[in-house]
Amino acid sequence: MRGSWRFRLHPGPLATGGSRNVPPAPGPEAVLKDREARSVSACLPTPLVTGGSRSVPPRTRGREARSKATASRRHWQSAAAVVCRPHPAFTLVELLVVIAIIGMLVGLLLPAVQQARESARRMQCSNNLRQMGIACHNYAAGSKEYFPYGVRNDFLEGSTVAGVNTYGLFTELLPYIEQGNVYANIDFTRKCKYYYDNRLTNPLIETVISTYLCPSYGESAVFTDTTQPGPHNLYGALCHYQGMGGVARYASDDTATITYVKPTTLSCSEGVMFQNGMFLWADRVRLATVSDGTSNTFLIGEFVIRNEGLGYNNARAWLTGSNDNVYRCSYSMKWVTKYKINQKAVRGVDTTYTYLPFTSDHPGGGNFAFADGHVSFVTSGVDLAIYKNLCSRNGRESETQYE
């Protein structure tokens, strides 16, 4: 059979005892030579017996045989080399080292990726404030240089005090941030509570305004828990920014004349609302009265402070400018006292709602829009005196070193 090996045993001289010697098995070289000879003989042409056949000269047959034998030898040597070549592989130690290196690289890369993402979110938040700053100036351009109301001066549905349970700064800005359709659907003759009571048929209070949301805020953009006390003051699509109401100064620490909110008989259980910031209760600020300079006066800042141990935070719906007759509290403005940005303060323990500090979800500080429209990141380590000076529009100071 072709391709199988056959060996013939030749009789040899008998040894003593009558046994016949068996020739030794052929070695690898003998096997290779025998295979080459068989390959050559198989490839040689068989001469025809009948007449007329042309035989190949012996010299030519020898050259062809040698050439085929050489090719066959090279083929088998190459096959043997392929079979005998060892396959490369990783050892267990090498594999563990590679895994450790990859883990270290991932550990170094993840913080950089997170930092880049936070930088992008902070930039988007800054852009939101810039849009609101431009909107305030566009409002002033059409209102004889008056900035928007902090809380509107409406007497709604039998209210005896202007601004109670009415709308505020962030409803006033809607037409100037490309939200004119939302603004047109607000019935300003009704209290804000109307939209909570009719939320099932008129979900306007749940309308999310992306410009009013900080991208770093990791919770839901709409607060829908109705089990909390005074749910109509909490419910709705949130706003993560507050207008600058001013700085809470008293005669004991400031020689400047203190002007209170109008009317002066208004009581506020959450703290006195001073009238030295860029936004007022039931009144408006004219651009010409910003004597400290628009580039040195806060306009709007971030506010996302959370209540410890409670099921909600202190950010409010953009639709609600103030609460009801019982508390008379602004939900669109904040006043600064002794707390810097991102400083811890617990409502009801350390301070009241009105004086809760401006806060952000950005590490190291927060973004503020200034009255001239520019936006800056104010660090948590800002000097408190400088920080308070930046909150008033007419405190006769000019501070620029706030970063």
Beta strands, then each sheet from edge to edge (+ up, - down):
strand 1: 222-223
strand 2: 236-239
strand 3: 241-247
strand 4: 298-302
strand 5: 316-317
strand 6: 333-336
strand 7: 365-370
strand 8: 375-379
sheet 1: 1+ 2- 5+
sheet 2: 6+ 3+ 4- 7+ 8-
end
